[in-house]
Amino acid sequence: MSLPNLPALPSSAPVSPRRWLALAALTLSVLIVGLDGTIINVALPTLACDLRADSAQLQWIGGGYLLALSVAMLPVGLLGDRYGHKRLLLSGIALFGLASLGGAFADSPGTVIAARAVLGLGAATIMPLSMAILPRVFAKQELPKAIAVWTAATALGMPVGPLVGGWLLDHFWWGSVFLFNVPVTLLALAAGLWLLPSDNKRAAADREYAVADQERTAADRERAAGPFDALGTALSALGITALVYGTILIPRDGWTDPTVLATLVAAAALLTGFVLRERRHPHPLVDLKLFTDRRFLWGTLIAVFVNFAVMGILFVVPQYLQVVLGHDSFGTGIRVLPLIGGLMAAATASEALVPRLGARTVVPLGMAILAGGVLLGATTDLSSGYGFTALWLSLTGLGFGLAVVPATSLVMGSLPDGNAGQGTSLLETVQQLGGVLGVAGLGSLLGYGYLARLTTDGLPAPAADAARDSVSGADEVARQLHDTGLSVSAHEAFVHGMNLVLTACGIISLLAAVLAAIYLPSRSTAPRKVAEDAPEHAESMA
């Protein structure tokens, strides 16, 4: 059921300056999610030593988080629409902080895995609901800038996570990578309580908007009276679990392993059943009719294409900087930042370009620049220094921002009043699953390219196996055997595999540019009324 449009407030009311502070609270919450997604990676060797975690347990420290995040994100949007975005967002932040505290003082691998799974649940609440709040805080003309800052915060956490983790492990014990989240979540909670718009009535001084909120709250209660789609939730959870579990197994077992094939087939069957049920259910978990709107459909698909390419870049580039160019975790994190710099520059540019040229022009332009950046990166060889990497990363970030910010704005503008949570959850879930599958596929491509060029002739069988396992393994064997030729071969082989990955990302980006030029609407229609009117007029952010 769609909610009625909120009435506009008097245009003479002042604009609240607190909207930017509210954005800071939202970006702080998504930044800790981005950091936590990668910060744990640098702590895995220490966990293996201190807690005696085996390889399977180490895999599930990362996999448990990813699984919980992917499964829980879809129903969170509906729950937020029913019971309040702010309320559930703050609950998710609090859960994230408590799980971080528990993880910091865990005394066994099982406890760490449990803490990471709960962190995934908290992250699944934070990501879609923080996005759903943006249109309630910002007016139409400022929403793209807010989306750009929010997107930059999510992207920034991924390369900076290892940087922060490396610094913490150099100075403190392994639990500090969890404990680091606690003061940040407390700050995010305090800022959210103070700055984010209420789920119910606003201040009495904003009488007209308070009436609108009462109407919305009544409609929320009416919609919440419908039965919760428990079977649909179970189908989506089981289908996503099978899909993510299968992709987690791919790097170890390969695409043709019977277990991998069985889980992926089961995932396809369960998710097909979920889609069929949602199309017929009177109170669906997600509104699949959103895909009938070209803005939502193509905005979401473009966001998935962009996310696929960027996840591929963030998968291979840190390894290249660390293993081939020899930088530590801290230095690697610093050297990935040109990607974020390009994104922020694009945010400023898109704010001026989209109103003049339209998303149908700006998004393909962004995808083409992104493709150009990664295809330039695909020409990397062992003689290429960091300056070359910084150049193509900057171009990639610029294209990333020019494409993803207008695409996300189109999606946000297509969401009906009162259903923002469902829409953002669907968007985030599709992007998450696309990223998971993309990393699995691109990881396989990287491995293929690496093995195709690696030379292990004359090595003992155990040493050859270790060298074929990874480029870092080959470096370790080369150090032990004082074999500089093996190290050079491994580095050349890794760069070859990386170039294949970047070429694939470039081709996909070019395809997305063509599709965007053909199918995106030339001019976006006005967003939902609450996004356009209410924040312009003294939002009463209490």
N, C-alpha and C positions, 0 to 999 in steps of 0.2 A: 504493500500500500504506500503510495507517495504522500508525502506531507505537503501541506499548502505552503506557498511561498510566504516568507516573512514580509511584513509591510516595511516599506522604507521609512527611515526616520528623517526628521527635518534636515535639509541640506545645510542649514546654518550651524548645526552642531559641530563642535571642534573635533579634529582628528586626534585620537589618543596617541601620545608618544610612546606609551607602554607596549605597543604592538611589537616593537623591535626587541624590547626586553623579553617579551613572551616568546619571540622567535629564538632568542638566545637560550631560553629554558628548553625549548623543543630540540634545538640542535645539540645541546649538551646531552640530552637523553639518547639521541641516535648516535652521537659520537662515541659514547661508552660501548654501545652495541658493536659499532665497527671496530673499535679497539679490541674488544674481547674476542671477536671472531678470529683474530690473527695473533694476539699477544701470547696466547697459550703455546703457539708453535715453538717459540724459542725456549720454552720451559720443559719441553718433552724429554730431552736428554737428561736433565736434572731430575725429573720425576722418575725416569727409568732407573736412575741410580739410587735416589733417596728412598723411594717407595717400592723399589724392586718391581716395577710395572713391566710386564712383558709386551711384545709388539702388538698383540691383539688388544690389550688394555689401553695402550697408547693410541691405537686407532680409534677406539670408542670414546676416548676423552674428547677427540674432535668430532667423531661421528655422532655421539649422543647429543651434543649441542645442535648439530645441523639437523638431526632427525626431529628433535623437539621443536625447533624453530619452524621447520617446514610444515609439520603436522598441525601445530596449534594456530598458525596465522590465519587460516581460512575462517574458522568460527569466531575469532576475536572481533572481526568487523561487525557482525550481526549483534554480538553481545554489547559492543560499544554503542551501536545505534539504539539499542533497547534501553540500556541502563546508564548511558552517559560516557562520552569519550574521555572527558577529564578524569572522571572517577576511575575508570579502568586503566587509563594511562598511568596515573599515579600508583595504582595497585601494582602494575607491571614494573614500574621503577623500583618500588619498595621490594618486590619479590627478587628483582635483579640484585639489589643491594644485600638482601639476606642470604641469597645463594652465594654471592661473592664472599661474604663473611664466613659461611660454612666451608667453602672451598679453601679458604686461606688456612684453616686449621684442620683440614682433612688428614687422616693418618693412614689411609689405605687407598689403593687405586680405585676400588669400588666406590668409596666415598667421593673421590674426585669426579668420577664419571657421573654419579648422582647429582653432584653440585652443578656440573656442566649441563646436564639435562634440564635442571630447574632454571639455569641461566638462559637456556634456549627458550623456555616458556615465557620468561620475562621479556626477552628480546622480541618474541612473536607478538607480544602485546604492545610494545613500544613502537615498533616500526610502522604498522598501518595506522594506528590511532594518532600518533604525532602528525602524520601527513593529513589525516582527516580533519584535524583541528585548524590547519592552515587557512582554509577558506573562511573560517569563522573569525579569524584574526585580521586578515588582510583583504583590502578591496581589490577589485578586478585589476586595476592598473599596477598594483604593487605585488600581486600574487606571483608572477613569474620570478621576480627578484627573490622573494621568500623561498620559492621552490628551489632556486639555484643555490641559495645558502644551505638549505636543508640537504640537498643532494650532495653538495661539497662536504658537509659534515659526515654523511654516510660513507663517502668515498675516502675521505681523509683518514678515517679510522683504520682502514685496511693496511696502507703502507706504514702508518705511524705505529701500529700495534707492535711489530717486531722491534722498532726503535725504542719504544718505552719499555718493552719487556727485556730487551738486552741491557738497558741501563739499570733496571731494577735488579736483575740477576747479578750484575756486576757489583752491586752494593748491598743487597739484602738476600734473604732466603727465598725459595721458590714460591712460598705462599704470598709474597708481596705482589705477584702478578694478579692475584685475586683481590687482595686487600686494597689495592690501588683503586678499585671500583667503588669502595664503600663511601669515602668522603665525596666523590663525584656524584654518586646517587643521592646522598643527603642534600647536596647543593641543588641538584636537579629537582628533588622533591620540594624543597623550600621555594624555589623559583616557580615551580608549577603551581603550587598552592596559592601563591600570591598573584601570579601574573596571568595564568590561563583563564579564559572565559568560563564562567560557571555553566554546569549542565542544566541548571534550573533557572530561577529568577535572577535577574541582574539587579543592580542597585536601584533603589526607589527613585533616584533622580532621573533615571532614564525610563520614564513611565511608558512611552510608546514601545520601547524594546522589551520591557518587562512583560507587556501584554503579548507581544509576539512569542516570547519564550514560554508563557503559559499555554498558548495555543500549541506550540511545538511539543511541550511536555505532555499535554493531553493526547496529542496524536501518537507520541511515543508509547504512552501507556496502552492506547488502543492497539497499536501494532504488536506490542509485547504480549498482549493477551493471546495471540495466536500460538499454537503448539510449536515447540522447538523441534526442528528436524533432526531427531536423534539418529535415524537410520542413515540419512544423508551425511551426517557428521561421521558416523562409523565408516561408511564407504570411502569418504574422502581421506580419513585418517589412515585406513588400511592401505588404500591405493598409494598415497604419498609415502607411507612407510616402506612399502614394497619398492617403490621407485627409487627412493633415496638409499635404501639398504642395498639394492642391486648396484647402484652407481658407486657406493662406497667399496664394494667388492671388486669392481672392474680393475683398478690399478694393480691389485694383487693377483687376481685370478684370470683376467682377460674377458673380452666380450663373449667368447664362445663357451665359457664354463657353464655346465648344466645348471648350477645354482643361480648364476647371474641371469641366464636366459629364463629360468622358471620365475624368478622374482619380477623381471621386467614384463613378462607376459601376464603375470598375475596383476601387476600394476596397471597395465593397459586395460584389462578386463574390469577391474574394480573402478577405475576412473571413468570408464565408459558407462558403467552402471550408475555411477554418481551423476554424470551429466544427464542421462536419461531420466533419473528420478527428479533432479532439480527442475527440469523442463516441465514436469507435470505437477509438482507439489505446490499447494496453494500458499505455503509459507516457507519458501526455499531458504537454504543456508546462504546461497549467493544468487543474485538476480542475473541469470544468464542473458536476459533481454538487454542488458547493458551492451552486449556485443553487437546489437542491431544499430547502435549509434556509431557512425564512422569515426567520430572523435575518440570514443573509448576504444573501439576495436584497433584502429591503426595507431593511436597513441600508445596503447599497451604493447602492440607488436613491435613498434619502433623502440620502445623502452627495453623490450626483451633483447632485440638485436644489439642495442648499444651495450646492455649489461653483459651479454655474451662476449663481445669484443673486449670490453674492459676487464672482465674476469680472466680472459685469456692472457691479457697483458700483465695483470697483477700476479698471474700464476707463474709466468716464465721470467719476467724481468728481475724480480728480486733474486731469483736463483742465479741469473746471469751476473748481476752486480756482485753477488756474494762469492760465488765459486769461480767465475771466470776473471772478473776484475779484481777480486780479492778484498772487498770491503767487508767490515763486520756488520752485525745487525743494525747498530745505530747508524752507521754510515750509509747502509742500504736504504733505510727508511728516509733519511734526508734526501737521497738522490732520486727517490721516486716522486718527490714533491712537485717537480715541474708539471706533472700530470694535473695536479690540483690547481696550480697557478694558471694553466690554460683554461681549466674549467671556470675559475672565477672571472677571468678576462671575458670568457664567452657569456657569462651571466650578464655582465654589463652591456655587451654588444647586442645580445638577443633582446634585451629590454627595449632597445631603440629599433631593431630590425623587424621584429615580428609585427608591430602595429603598422609598419610601412609596407612590408612585403608579404606578410602572411606566413603561417606555419608551413604551408605547402612549398614555399621557396626556401625558408630558413632551415627546416629540418633536413631536406636533401643536401643542402649546402654543408650542414654540419656533418652528415654521414660521409659525404665525399671528402671533407677535410680529415675526418677520422681515418677513413680508408687510406688517404694519402700518407698520413702519419705512420700508420702501422706498416704499410707497404714500403715506405722509406726505411723503417726499422728492420724490415725483412732482408735488407741488403747488408746487415751487420756482418763483419768478419772479425778475426782475432786482432787485427790492427786498428779496429774502430775504438776510439776512446770514449770516455764518459760524455764529452762535449757533444758528440754525435747522438748519443742516447738521450741527453737532455733536450736536444733539438726536436727529435721525433716524438718524444713524450709530451713536449709542450704543444706541438701540433695536434697530437691525439687528444689531449685534454681540451683544447679549443674546440675541436669537432665534437667531442663528447658533450660539452656544455651547450653548444649551439643546437644539437639534436635532442638531448634528453630534457632540457628545460621546457621548450615549447611543446614537446610531446606529452610531458607530464601535465603541463597546464591544460592541454586539450582534454586529457582524461579527467582532471579535476573539474573542468567546466562542464563536462557531460553528466556529472553525477546529480541525481535528483535530490531535493531537499530531504534531509533526515536519513539518507542512505549512503552518506559519505564513507562510513566505516566499512560497509559491505564492498563498495567499489575499491577503496584503497587496499583492503585485504586481498581482494581478487588480483589487483595489479601486483602487489608485493609477492603473493604466492606464485603467480605465473613467472615473475622475474626470478624468484628464488629457485624454482624448479628448472627454469631455463639455464640459470647459472650453474646449477649442480650438474646437469647433463652436459653443458658446455665444457666445464672443467674436466669431466670424465673423458669426453671425446678428444679435447685438445691435449689432455695428458697422454692419451694413447698415441696421438700424432707425434707428440714430443718424444715419447719412448721409441717409436718407430724410427724417427729421424736420427736419434742418438745411436741406436743399435746398428743402423745401416752404415754409419761412418766410423764407428769405433773399431780400432784394431787391437786385438788381444792375443795375437800370435806369439807363441813362446811362453806364455804365462802359465803357471800351475793352475789346475782346474779351480781350486777355491779362490785364488786371486782373480782369475778371469770372471768368475761368477760375481764377485764383489764389484769388479769394474763395470760389468754389464748392468748391475742393479741400479747404479746412479752415478752421476758425475762426481759427487763428493766421495763416493766409495772408490772410484777410480783414482782420485787424488790421494786418498789414504794409501791405497796399494802402491801408487807411484812413489810416495814418500818412504814407505817401508822398503821398497826394492831399489830406491834411488834411480828410478826409471823416468827420466824427463820426457822421453818419447811418448810414454803412455799418457802422461799428463797433457801434453800438447794434443794428442789424438782425442782424448776425452773432451777437452775444451772445444776443439773444432767440431766434434760430433754433437756436442750440446748446442753450439751456436747454429749448426745446421738444423737441428730439431726445433730450436726456437724460431728460426726463420720460417720453417714450415707452418708453425702455429700462427705467426704474425701474418703470413700470406693468407691463411684460411680466414683469419679475422678481417683482413682487408677485403677479400672477396665477398664475405657475408655483409660487410658494411656497404659495399657498392650495390649489392642486391637490395639492401634495405633502402638505400638512397633512391633507387629506381622505383621501388614500391611506394615510397613516401611521395615522390613526385607525381605518381599516377593517382593514388587513392586518398591522400589526405585532403580534407576540405581546404579550400583556398583561404577562407577566412573563418575563424572560430566564431561560433555564436556566443551570445552572452552567457556567462556562467550562471549558476543558480542564484537566486535572489539574495540569499544570505551572504554569499561570497561578495556580491557586488555592492550591496547597500549598507548592511549593518556595520561592518568594520570602519566605514568612512565616518561614522557619526558617533563618536564617543562610545566605544565598545563596552565601556563599563567592565573592565577586565577583572572584576572582583568575584 
